[in-house]
Amino acid sequence: MPTRKPKVIVTRKLPDPVETRMRELFDTELNISDEPMSRKNLIDAVGRCDVLSSTITDKIDAGLIEKAGERLKLIANFGAGVDHIDVAAANARGIIVTNTPGVLTEDTADLTMTLIMATLRRVIEGANAVQSGEFTGWAPTWMLGRRITGKRLGIIGMGRIGASVARRAKAFGLQIHYHNRKPVSHVVSDELEATYWDSLDQMLARVDIVSVHTPATPSSYHLLSARRLRLLQPHAVVINTARGSIIDEQALADLLAEGKIAGCGLDVFEQEPRINPKLLKLPQAVLLPHMGSATVEARVDMGEKVIINIKTWMDGHRPPDRVLPQML
């Protein structure tokens, strides 16, 4: 392990305290403009650094990794998801990949509940009506949404974030249902009074709200396919704060337009940052700009995890948040 400070290239602008600490500890090259790196600039970066501190806006595929110089030994991702990184290709080249799990849980769960409430209670539609001057006074049948208490929430993926959403939802009087690779522990299940479904199809047909919390992997691509979306009841809403590729976005837009699904709350999109034009025209679609982890506290915590992973590697130890191909 080199005794010199490792050359670290950061692909996007990070919170000031994080960048300052990285400059103190490492030979750090920052992205002052905060523009996503072009393919050409990424190739240049992996050719001359020891550590690439990447984000979701960087496509680090096998082709890019092939162009990496011998110096590159660590890709320290700023974010929990690593679906934009070919972890297997990196591993084959002896390049370690790390992420920042855990610190996004509570903030993402908060935003999920925000989307549930905004979608069922038509909050964005109401706010837009006030801003546009459409509101002329209270009326008994205007801007009617749906009561949250008593509804069935179907969670897809009962990991850290899914369980945190379930705890919040239970406090709002929602009944918790979930689909997972395996049931959660009896302790968690009893706490949440949660109903486990090994069949996703059966759960979808019975719940009022679907919330996606599974990672993006080849097996989860379009997990909510057109066929599965058609299983939902007409009053159901779909919430996604995970990854856009998990839902067939075109099918979702079509079913919303046809009135076969009541609404959706999306913080992520299949072709991000491009958003399906049909979704943009639908008032029952609540659309946010991928802000699930967008709190000062979360982003600083993410940066601290990046620093810990780099420092641990620099000291000759296994980084605590290493991602292996079989973990995906």
GUZA-139547 format. One line per field, with one value per residue: chain; x, y, z of N, C-alpha, C in turn; residue in one letter; residue number from 1. Coordinates in steps of 0.2 Angstrom, whole numbers. Atoms other than C-alpha are relative to their C-alpha. Example, Ala and Ser with C-alpha at 12.3 -4.5 7.8 and 13.67 -1.06 7.14 Angstrom:
BEGIN
mol = (A, A);
n.u = (4, -4);
n.v = (-6, -6);
n.w = (0, -1);
ca.u = (62, 68);
ca.v = (-22, -5);
ca.w = (39, 36);
c.u = (4, -4);
c.v = (6, 5);
c.w = (0, 3);
type = (a, s);
seq = (1, 2);
***
This chain:
BEGIN
mol = (A, A, A, A, A, A, A, A, A, A, A, A, A, A, A, A, A, A, A, A, A, A, A, A, A, A, A, A, A, A, A, A, A, A, A, A, A, A, A, A, A, A, A, A, A, A, A, A, A, A, A, A, A, A, A, A, A, A, A, A, A, A, A, A, A, A, A, A, A, A, A, A, A, A, A, A, A, A, A, A, A, A, A, A, A, A, A, A, A, A, A, A, A, A, A, A, A, A, A, A, A, A, A, A, A, A, A, A, A, A, A, A, A, A, A, A, A, A, A, A, A, A, A, A, A, A, A, A, A, A, A, A, A, A, A, A, A, A, A, A, A, A, A, A, A, A, A, A, A, A, A, A, A, A, A, A, A, A, A, A, A, A, A, A, A, A, A, A, A, A, A, A, A, A, A, A, A, A, A, A, A, A, A, A, A, A, A, A, A, A, A, A, A, A, A, A, A, A, A, A, A, A, A, A, A, A, A, A, A, A, A, A, A, A, A, A, A, A, A, A, A, A, A, A, A, A, A, A, A, A, A, A, A, A, A, A, A, A, A, A, A, A, A, A, A, A, A, A, A, A, A, A, A, A, A, A, A, A, A, A, A, A, A, A, A, A, A, A, A, A, A, A, A, A, A, A, A, A, A, A, A, A, A, A, A, A, A, A, A, A, A, A, A, A, A, A, A, A, A, A, A, A, A, A, A, A, A, A, A, A, A, A, A, A, A, A, A, A, A, A, A, A, A, A, A, A, A, A);
n.u = (4, -4, 0, 2, 7, 3, 4, 8, 3, 7, 3, 6, -1, 2, 0, -7, -4, -3, -5, -6, -4, -4, -6, -5, -2, -2, -1, 7, 2, 8, 4, 3, 6, 6, 3, -2, -6, 1, -4, -7, -3, 0, -5, -6, 0, -2, -7, -6, 1, 0, 7, 5, 6, 6, 7, 5, 0, -6, 1, -6, 1, -6, -4, -3, -5, -6, -4, -3, -8, -2, 0, 7, 1, 6, 5, 4, 6, 4, 7, 1, 1, -6, 2, -4, -7, -1, -4, -4, -6, -5, -3, -5, -6, -3, 2, 5, 5, 3, 6, 1, 6, 3, 1, 5, 6, 5, 2, 4, 6, 4, 3, 5, 6, 3, 4, 6, 5, 1, 4, 7, 4, -1, -3, -3, 6, 3, -5, 0, 7, 0, -5, 3, 6, 6, 4, 5, 3, 1, 6, 1, -3, -6, -7, 0, -5, 1, -2, -6, 1, 4, -2, -5, -7, -4, -7, -4, -7, 0, -7, 0, 5, 7, 3, 1, 6, 5, 1, 4, 7, 4, 2, 6, 6, -1, -1, -6, -1, -7, -3, -7, -2, 2, 4, -4, 0, 6, 0, 2, 6, 5, 0, 4, 6, -1, 2, -4, 2, -5, 2, 1, 7, 5, 0, 2, 7, 3, -2, 2, -6, -6, -6, -6, -6, -5, -5, 0, -4, 3, 7, 5, 2, 7, 3, 7, 2, 7, 5, 1, 4, 7, 3, 2, 7, 0, -2, -7, -6, -7, -6, -7, -6, -6, -3, 5, 0, 4, 6, 1, 2, 5, 6, 3, 3, 6, 6, 2, 4, 6, 4, 0, -4, 3, -5, -7, -5, -7, -6, -5, 3, -3, -5, -2, 5, 6, 6, 5, 5, 7, 0, 0, 6, 5, 0, 0, -7, -5, -6, -6, -7, -5, -3, 1, -5, -2, 0, -7, -3, -1, -5, -6, -2, -3, -7, -4, 0, -5, -6, -1, -2, -6, -5, -2, -4, -6, -4, -2, 6, 6, 5, 5, 6, -2, 5, -3, 4, 5, 5, 5);
n.v = (-6, -6, -4, -7, -1, 3, -5, 1, -4, -1, -1, -5, -5, 3, -5, -3, 4, 6, -2, -2, 6, 4, -3, 1, 7, 3, -5, 0, -5, -1, -2, -7, -2, 4, 4, 7, 1, 3, 7, -2, -2, 6, 4, -3, 1, 7, 1, -3, 0, 6, 0, -4, -1, -1, 0, 3, -3, 3, 7, 3, 7, 4, -4, -5, 3, 2, -6, -2, 1, 5, -3, 0, 6, -1, -5, -2, -3, -5, 2, 7, 4, 0, 3, -3, 2, 7, 2, 6, -2, -3, 5, 4, -3, -1, -7, 1, -5, -1, -5, -3, 2, -1, -7, -3, 4, -4, -6, 3, 2, -6, -2, 5, -2, -6, 2, 4, -5, -5, 3, 2, -6, -4, -6, -4, -3, -5, -6, -3, -4, -6, -5, -2, -4, 4, 1, -5, 1, 7, 3, 6, 6, -2, 2, 6, 5, 6, 1, 4, 5, 6, 3, 5, -2, 6, -2, 5, -1, -2, -1, -6, -6, 3, 1, -7, -2, 4, -3, -7, 1, 3, -6, -3, 5, 5, 7, 2, 6, -1, 6, 0, 7, 5, -4, -4, 4, -1, -6, -6, 1, -1, -7, -3, 4, 1, 6, 2, 3, 3, -2, -8, 0, 0, -6, -6, 0, -1, -6, -7, -4, 4, -4, 3, -1, 5, -3, 1, 5, 3, 4, -5, -4, 0, 4, -2, 1, -2, 6, 0, -6, 1, 3, -5, -3, -6, -6, 1, -4, 3, -4, 3, -3, 5, -2, 0, 6, 6, -1, -1, -7, -1, 4, -4, -6, 2, 2, -6, -4, 4, 0, 7, -1, -7, -5, 2, -5, 3, -4, 3, 1, 5, -3, -6, -5, -1, 2, 2, -6, 1, -1, -8, -3, 3, -3, 5, 3, -4, 1, -4, 0, 4, -3, 4, -1, -7, -4, -2, 5, 6, -1, 0, 7, 4, -2, 3, 7, 1, -1, 6, 6, -1, 0, 7, 3, -3, 3, 7, 5, 1, -5, 3, 0, 3, 4, 6, 1, 5, -3, -4);
n.w = (0, 1, -6, 2, 0, 7, 5, 0, 5, -2, 7, 0, -6, -6, -6, -2, -5, 3, 4, -4, -3, 5, 2, -6, -1, 6, 6, 2, 6, -1, 5, -2, 4, -1, 6, 1, 4, 7, 1, 1, -7, -5, 2, -2, -8, -2, 2, -4, -7, -4, -3, 3, -4, 5, -2, 4, 7, 4, 2, -1, 3, 1, 4, -4, -5, 5, 1, -6, -1, -5, -6, -3, -5, -4, 2, -7, 2, -4, 1, -2, 6, 4, 6, 6, 0, 2, -6, 2, 4, -5, -4, 4, 1, -6, -3, -5, 1, -6, 1, -6, -3, -7, -2, 4, -2, -3, 5, 6, -3, -1, 6, 2, -3, 4, 7, -2, -2, 6, 5, -2, -2, 6, -3, 5, 4, -4, 0, 7, 0, -3, 3, 7, -1, 2, -6, -1, -6, -2, 3, -3, 4, 4, -2, -4, 1, -3, -7, -1, -5, 2, 7, 0, 3, 2, 1, 4, -3, -7, -2, -5, 2, 0, -7, -3, 3, -3, -7, 1, 2, -6, -4, 3, 1, 6, -1, 4, 4, 3, 4, -1, 2, -5, -5, -5, -6, -4, -4, 4, 2, -6, -1, 6, 1, 7, 3, 5, 6, 4, 7, 1, 4, -4, -4, 4, 1, -6, -3, 2, 1, 1, -1, 2, -4, 2, 4, 8, 2, 6, -2, -2, 6, 2, -5, 1, 7, 2, -3, -7, -2, 2, -6, -5, 0, 3, -5, -3, 2, 0, -3, 1, -2, 1, 7, 5, 4, -3, 3, 7, 0, 6, -2, -6, 3, 4, -5, -3, 5, 1, -6, -2, -6, -2, -1, -1, -3, 2, -1, 4, 7, 3, 4, -4, -2, 4, -3, 5, 1, -2, -7, -1, 2, -5, -7, -5, -1, -4, 2, -4, 3, -3, -6, -6, -5, 0, -6, -2, -5, 4, 5, -4, -2, 6, 1, -5, 2, 5, -3, -4, 4, 3, -5, -2, 6, 0, -6, 1, -3, 4, -1, -3, 4, 6, 4, 4, 5, -2, -4, 4);
ca.u = (0, 7, 13, 9, -8, -19, -25, -44, -54, -72, -84, -98, -98, -100, -105, -91, -87, -84, -74, -63, -59, -55, -43, -35, -33, -30, -23, -41, -46, -64, -77, -80, -93, -104, -107, -108, -92, -92, -86, -70, -67, -71, -59, -46, -50, -49, -32, -23, -31, -30, -48, -63, -77, -92, -110, -126, -123, -107, -109, -95, -97, -85, -79, -74, -65, -55, -48, -43, -24, -15, -16, -35, -38, -54, -71, -79, -96, -106, -123, -130, -135, -121, -132, -122, -106, -101, -95, -90, -79, -71, -68, -60, -48, -44, -53, -63, -80, -88, -105, -113, -127, -138, -136, -150, -163, -173, -173, -179, -192, -198, -200, -209, -222, -223, -227, -240, -249, -246, -253, -268, -273, -269, -258, -249, -265, -272, -256, -256, -275, -271, -256, -266, -281, -292, -297, -313, -318, -322, -334, -341, -335, -320, -302, -307, -293, -292, -291, -274, -279, -285, -277, -267, -248, -239, -220, -209, -192, -192, -174, -169, -179, -194, -195, -193, -207, -217, -214, -220, -235, -241, -241, -253, -265, -259, -260, -243, -241, -224, -216, -198, -186, -189, -200, -192, -189, -203, -198, -200, -215, -224, -219, -226, -240, -235, -242, -230, -233, -222, -232, -230, -245, -256, -251, -253, -271, -275, -267, -271, -254, -238, -221, -205, -189, -179, -162, -160, -153, -155, -169, -178, -179, -197, -202, -218, -222, -237, -245, -242, -248, -264, -267, -269, -286, -292, -290, -272, -257, -239, -224, -206, -191, -179, -174, -184, -180, -190, -206, -212, -214, -223, -236, -238, -242, -254, -264, -264, -271, -284, -290, -285, -273, -278, -261, -242, -228, -211, -194, -185, -187, -183, -173, -168, -166, -179, -196, -210, -220, -236, -232, -229, -246, -255, -261, -263, -244, -233, -216, -200, -182, -173, -172, -175, -158, -158, -155, -140, -137, -139, -127, -114, -115, -113, -97, -91, -94, -84, -70, -70, -69, -55, -45, -47, -41, -27, -22, -21, -38, -54, -66, -81, -94, -86, -98, -95, -103, -113, -121, -131);
ca.v = (0, 17, 28, 44, 51, 42, 52, 53, 60, 66, 65, 77, 92, 85, 95, 107, 98, 82, 90, 99, 83, 74, 87, 86, 67, 63, 71, 75, 83, 90, 93, 112, 114, 100, 94, 76, 69, 65, 48, 56, 64, 48, 38, 51, 50, 31, 32, 42, 40, 28, 31, 36, 43, 41, 44, 38, 49, 40, 25, 14, -1, -15, -4, 10, -2, -9, 8, 10, 12, 1, 14, 12, 1, 8, 15, 23, 26, 41, 32, 15, 9, 3, -3, 10, 1, -16, -23, -40, -32, -21, -36, -46, -32, -32, -15, -14, -6, 2, 11, 20, 10, 13, 32, 35, 24, 37, 51, 39, 32, 50, 54, 38, 43, 60, 53, 41, 56, 68, 55, 49, 67, 75, 88, 93, 96, 106, 117, 120, 125, 138, 145, 145, 154, 140, 139, 149, 143, 126, 114, 98, 87, 96, 89, 73, 62, 45, 42, 35, 26, 8, 6, -9, -5, -18, -16, -24, -27, -27, -22, -7, 6, -5, -9, 10, 14, 0, 8, 25, 18, 8, 24, 31, 16, 7, -12, -19, -32, -36, -47, -52, -66, -73, -68, -55, -61, -64, -50, -37, -46, -45, -27, -22, -34, -38, -50, -59, -64, -76, -72, -54, -57, -61, -47, -34, -39, -36, -19, -1, 6, -2, 4, -1, -4, -17, -14, -13, -29, -39, -50, -34, -26, -22, -32, -22, -27, -22, -39, -36, -18, -24, -34, -18, -12, 3, 14, 8, 19, 15, 23, 21, 28, 14, 14, 18, 2, -9, -2, -3, 16, 16, 3, 13, 29, 20, 12, 29, 38, 24, 26, 8, 14, 29, 37, 36, 45, 43, 50, 39, 36, 23, 34, 47, 62, 60, 58, 49, 64, 55, 55, 74, 77, 67, 76, 60, 57, 65, 67, 72, 75, 60, 68, 53, 56, 75, 81, 90, 76, 62, 69, 73, 55, 48, 58, 52, 34, 37, 44, 30, 17, 26, 29, 10, 5, 17, 9, -8, -15, -21, -6, -9, -6, -16, -23, -40, -46, -60, -47, -39);
ca.w = (0, -5, 9, -1, -1, -14, -29, -27, -41, -35, -50, -43, -30, -12, 4, 9, 25, 15, 2, 15, 24, 9, 4, 21, 20, 2, -14, -19, -36, -34, -47, -45, -59, -53, -70, -73, -80, -99, -105, -110, -93, -84, -95, -91, -72, -71, -80, -67, -50, -36, -30, -40, -29, -40, -40, -48, -63, -68, -79, -74, -86, -91, -105, -94, -81, -96, -98, -80, -76, -65, -51, -49, -34, -27, -33, -17, -22, -15, -13, -8, -25, -36, -51, -62, -58, -66, -49, -57, -70, -56, -45, -60, -62, -43, -40, -24, -25, -9, -6, 8, 16, 31, 32, 19, 28, 38, 25, 11, 23, 27, 9, 5, 18, 10, -7, 1, 9, -6, -18, -8, -2, -19, -10, -26, -36, -22, -20, -39, -38, -26, -35, -52, -44, -47, -28, -26, -9, 0, -8, -2, -17, -23, -22, -14, -10, 0, 19, 24, 40, 37, 20, 16, 12, 1, 3, -10, -1, 18, 20, 31, 21, 19, 38, 42, 30, 38, 56, 50, 41, 56, 66, 53, 54, 39, 38, 33, 20, 12, -1, 2, -3, 14, 29, 42, 59, 71, 82, 67, 61, 78, 80, 63, 64, 46, 34, 23, 5, -4, -20, -26, -38, -24, -13, -27, -30, -12, -7, -8, -9, -16, -11, -19, -9, -18, -26, -45, -51, -67, -58, -52, -69, -73, -57, -58, -76, -86, -81, -63, -63, -71, -55, -45, -40, -48, -32, -29, -30, -33, -24, -29, -20, -25, -44, -59, -68, -56, -64, -82, -83, -100, -93, -77, -87, -99, -84, -75, -91, -93, -75, -71, -57, -46, -44, -42, -32, -40, -34, -47, -66, -78, -90, -77, -79, -93, -87, -98, -106, -102, -84, -84, -91, -77, -62, -52, -54, -40, -47, -37, -43, -35, -18, -6, 2, 0, 17, 24, 37, 25, 12, 25, 32, 15, 13, 29, 24, 8, 18, 30, 16, 7, 23, 28, 11, 12, 29, 22, 29, 21, 18, 29, 15, 2, -12, -19, -35, -26, -15, -29);
c.u = (4, 0, -2, -7, -3, -3, -7, -3, -8, -4, -6, 2, -3, -1, 7, 4, 3, 6, 6, 4, 3, 6, 5, 3, 3, 2, -6, -1, -8, -3, -4, -6, -6, -3, 2, 6, -2, 4, 7, 3, 1, 6, 7, 1, 2, 7, 5, -2, 1, -7, -4, -6, -5, -6, -4, 0, 6, -2, 7, -1, 7, 5, 5, 6, 6, 5, 4, 8, 1, 0, -7, -1, -7, -5, -4, -6, -4, -7, 0, -1, 6, -2, 3, 7, 0, 5, 4, 6, 5, 4, 5, 6, 4, -2, -6, -6, -4, -6, -1, -7, -2, -1, -6, -7, -6, -3, -4, -7, -5, -3, -5, -7, -3, -3, -6, -5, -1, -5, -7, -4, 0, 3, 3, -5, -3, 5, 0, -7, 1, 5, -3, -6, -6, -5, -4, -4, -2, -7, 0, 3, 6, 7, 0, 5, -3, 3, 6, -1, -4, 2, 5, 6, 3, 7, 4, 7, 0, 7, -1, -5, -7, -3, -1, -6, -6, -2, -4, -7, -4, -2, -6, -6, 0, 1, 6, 0, 7, 1, 8, 3, -1, -4, 5, -1, -7, -1, -2, -7, -6, 0, -4, -7, -1, -2, 5, -3, 6, -1, -1, -6, -6, -1, -2, -7, -4, 1, -2, 6, 6, 6, 6, 6, 5, 5, -1, 5, -3, -7, -5, -2, -7, -4, -8, -1, -7, -5, -1, -3, -7, -3, -2, -7, 0, 1, 7, 4, 7, 5, 6, 5, 6, 3, -6, -1, -4, -7, 0, -3, -5, -7, -3, -4, -6, -6, -2, -5, -7, -4, 0, 5, -1, 6, 7, 4, 7, 5, 5, -3, 4, 6, 3, 7, -6, -6, -5, -5, -7, -1, -1, -7, -6, -1, 0, 7, 4, 7, 5, 6, 5, 3, -1, 5, 2, -1, 7, 4, 2, 6, 7, 2, 2, 7, 4, 2, 6, 7, 3, 3, 6, 6, 1, 4, 7, 5, 1, -5, -6, -5, -6, -6, 2, -6, 3, -6, -6, -5, -6, -6);
c.v = (6, 4, 7, 0, -2, 6, -2, 5, 0, 2, 6, 5, -4, 6, 2, -3, -6, 1, 2, -5, -4, 3, 0, -7, -3, 6, 0, 5, 0, 2, 7, 2, -4, -3, -7, -1, -3, -6, 1, 2, -6, -5, 3, -1, -7, -2, 2, 1, -7, -2, 4, 0, 2, 1, -3, 2, -2, -7, -4, -7, -4, 4, 5, -3, -3, 5, 3, -1, -5, 3, -1, -6, 0, 4, 1, 4, 5, -2, -7, -4, 0, -3, 4, -2, -8, -3, -6, 2, 4, -5, -4, 4, 2, 7, -1, 5, 1, 4, 3, -2, 2, 7, 3, -2, 5, 5, -3, -2, 6, 2, -5, 2, 6, -1, -4, 5, 5, -3, -1, 7, 5, 7, 4, 4, 5, 6, 3, 4, 6, 5, 2, 5, -4, -1, 6, 0, -8, -2, -7, -6, 2, -2, -5, -5, -7, 0, -5, -6, -6, -3, -6, 2, -6, 2, -5, 1, 2, 0, 6, 5, -3, -1, 7, 3, -3, 3, 6, -1, -3, 5, 4, -4, -4, -7, -2, -6, 1, -6, 1, -6, -5, 5, 4, -4, 1, 6, 6, -1, 2, 7, 4, -3, -1, -6, -2, -4, -3, 1, 7, 1, 1, 6, 6, 1, 2, 7, 6, 4, -5, 4, -4, 1, -6, 3, -2, -5, -3, -4, 5, 5, -1, -5, 2, 1, 3, -5, 1, 7, -1, -4, 4, 1, 7, 6, 0, 5, -3, 5, -3, 5, -4, 2, -1, -6, -6, 0, 1, 7, 1, -3, 4, 6, -2, -2, 6, 4, -4, 0, -7, 0, 7, 5, -3, 6, -3, 5, -2, -2, -4, 3, 7, 3, 1, -3, -2, 6, -2, 1, 7, 3, -2, 3, -4, -3, 6, -1, 4, -1, -4, 3, -4, 1, 7, 4, 1, -6, -6, 0, 0, -7, -4, 2, -3, -7, -1, 1, -6, -6, 2, 0, -8, -3, 2, -3, -7, -5, 0, 6, -3, 0, -3, -4, -5, -2, -5, 3, 4, -5);
c.w = (0, 7, -1, 1, -6, -4, 0, -4, 2, -6, 1, 7, 6, 5, 2, 5, -2, -4, 4, 3, -5, -3, 5, 0, -6, -5, -4, -6, 0, -7, 2, -3, 2, -6, -1, -5, -7, 0, 0, 6, 5, -2, 2, 8, 2, -2, 4, 7, 3, 2, -4, 5, -5, 3, -5, -7, -4, -2, 0, -2, -1, -5, 3, 5, -4, -1, 6, 0, 6, 7, 3, 4, 4, -3, 6, -2, 5, -1, 2, -6, -4, -7, -6, 0, -2, 6, -2, -4, 4, 4, -4, -1, 7, 3, 5, -1, 7, -1, 7, 3, 6, 1, -4, 2, 2, -4, -5, 3, 1, -7, -3, 3, -3, -6, 1, 1, -6, -5, 2, 1, -5, 2, -6, -4, 4, 1, -7, -1, 3, -3, -7, 1, -1, 7, 1, 7, 1, -3, 2, -4, -4, 3, 5, -1, 4, 7, 0, 5, -3, -6, 1, -4, -2, -1, -4, 2, 7, 3, 5, -2, 1, 7, 3, -3, 4, 7, 0, -2, 5, 4, -3, -1, -6, 2, -4, -3, -4, -4, 0, -3, 5, 6, 5, 6, 4, 4, -4, -2, 5, 1, -5, -1, -8, -3, -6, -6, -4, -8, -1, -4, 5, 5, -4, -1, 6, 4, -3, -3, -1, 0, -1, 4, -1, -4, -7, -1, -6, 2, 2, -6, -2, 5, 0, -8, -2, 2, 7, 2, -2, 6, 5, 0, -2, 4, 2, -3, 1, 2, -1, 2, -1, -7, -5, -4, 2, -3, -7, 0, -5, 2, 5, -3, -4, 5, 4, -5, -1, 7, 4, 7, 2, 0, 1, 3, -1, 2, -5, -7, -4, -5, 3, -3, -4, 3, -6, -1, 2, 7, 2, -1, 5, 6, 6, 1, 4, -2, 3, -3, 4, 6, 7, 5, 1, 6, 2, 4, -4, -5, 3, 3, -5, -1, 5, -1, -6, 3, 4, -4, -4, 5, 3, -5, 0, 6, -1, 2, -5, 1, 3, -4, -7, -3, -4, -5, 2, 5, -4, -2);
type = (m, p, t, r, k, p, k, v, i, v, t, r, k, l, p, d, p, v, e, t, r, m, r, e, l, f, d, t, e, l, n, i, s, d, e, p, m, s, r, k, n, l, i, d, a, v, g, r, c, d, v, l, s, s, t, i, t, d, k, i, d, a, g, l, i, e, k, a, g, e, r, l, k, l, i, a, n, f, g, a, g, v, d, h, i, d, v, a, a, a, n, a, r, g, i, i, v, t, n, t, p, g, v, l, t, e, d, t, a, d, l, t, m, t, l, i, m, a, t, l, r, r, v, i, e, g, a, n, a, v, q, s, g, e, f, t, g, w, a, p, t, w, m, l, g, r, r, i, t, g, k, r, l, g, i, i, g, m, g, r, i, g, a, s, v, a, r, r, a, k, a, f, g, l, q, i, h, y, h, n, r, k, p, v, s, h, v, v, s, d, e, l, e, a, t, y, w, d, s, l, d, q, m, l, a, r, v, d, i, v, s, v, h, t, p, a, t, p, s, s, y, h, l, l, s, a, r, r, l, r, l, l, q, p, h, a, v, v, i, n, t, a, r, g, s, i, i, d, e, q, a, l, a, d, l, l, a, e, g, k, i, a, g, c, g, l, d, v, f, e, q, e, p, r, i, n, p, k, l, l, k, l, p, q, a, v, l, l, p, h, m, g, s, a, t, v, e, a, r, v, d, m, g, e, k, v, i, i, n, i, k, t, w, m, d, g, h, r, p, p, d, r, v, l, p, q, m, l);
seq = (1, 2, 3, 4, 5, 6, 7, 8, 9, 10, 11, 12, 13, 14, 15, 16, 17, 18, 19, 20, 21, 22, 23, 24, 25, 26, 27, 28, 29, 30, 31, 32, 33, 34, 35, 36, 37, 38, 39, 40, 41, 42, 43, 44, 45, 46, 47, 48, 49, 50, 51, 52, 53, 54, 55, 56, 57, 58, 59, 60, 61, 62, 63, 64, 65, 66, 67, 68, 69, 70, 71, 72, 73, 74, 75, 76, 77, 78, 79, 80, 81, 82, 83, 84, 85, 86, 87, 88, 89, 90, 91, 92, 93, 94, 95, 96, 97, 98, 99, 100, 101, 102, 103, 104, 105, 106, 107, 108, 109, 110, 111, 112, 113, 114, 115, 116, 117, 118, 119, 120, 121, 122, 123, 124, 125, 126, 127, 128, 129, 130, 131, 132, 133, 134, 135, 136, 137, 138, 139, 140, 141, 142, 143, 144, 145, 146, 147, 148, 149, 150, 151, 152, 153, 154, 155, 156, 157, 158, 159, 160, 161, 162, 163, 164, 165, 166, 167, 168, 169, 170, 171, 172, 173, 174, 175, 176, 177, 178, 179, 180, 181, 182, 183, 184, 185, 186, 187, 188, 189, 190, 191, 192, 193, 194, 195, 196, 197, 198, 199, 200, 201, 202, 203, 204, 205, 206, 207, 208, 209, 210, 211, 212, 213, 214, 215, 216, 217, 218, 219, 220, 221, 222, 223, 224, 225, 226, 227, 228, 229, 230, 231, 232, 233, 234, 235, 236, 237, 238, 239, 240, 241, 242, 243, 244, 245, 246, 247, 248, 249, 250, 251, 252, 253, 254, 255, 256, 257, 258, 259, 260, 261, 262, 263, 264, 265, 266, 267, 268, 269, 270, 271, 272, 273, 274, 275, 276, 277, 278, 279, 280, 281, 282, 283, 284, 285, 286, 287, 288, 289, 290, 291, 292, 293, 294, 295, 296, 297, 298, 299, 300, 301, 302, 303, 304, 305, 306, 307, 308, 309, 310, 311, 312, 313, 314, 315, 316, 317, 318, 319, 320, 321, 322, 323, 324, 325, 326, 327, 328);
***
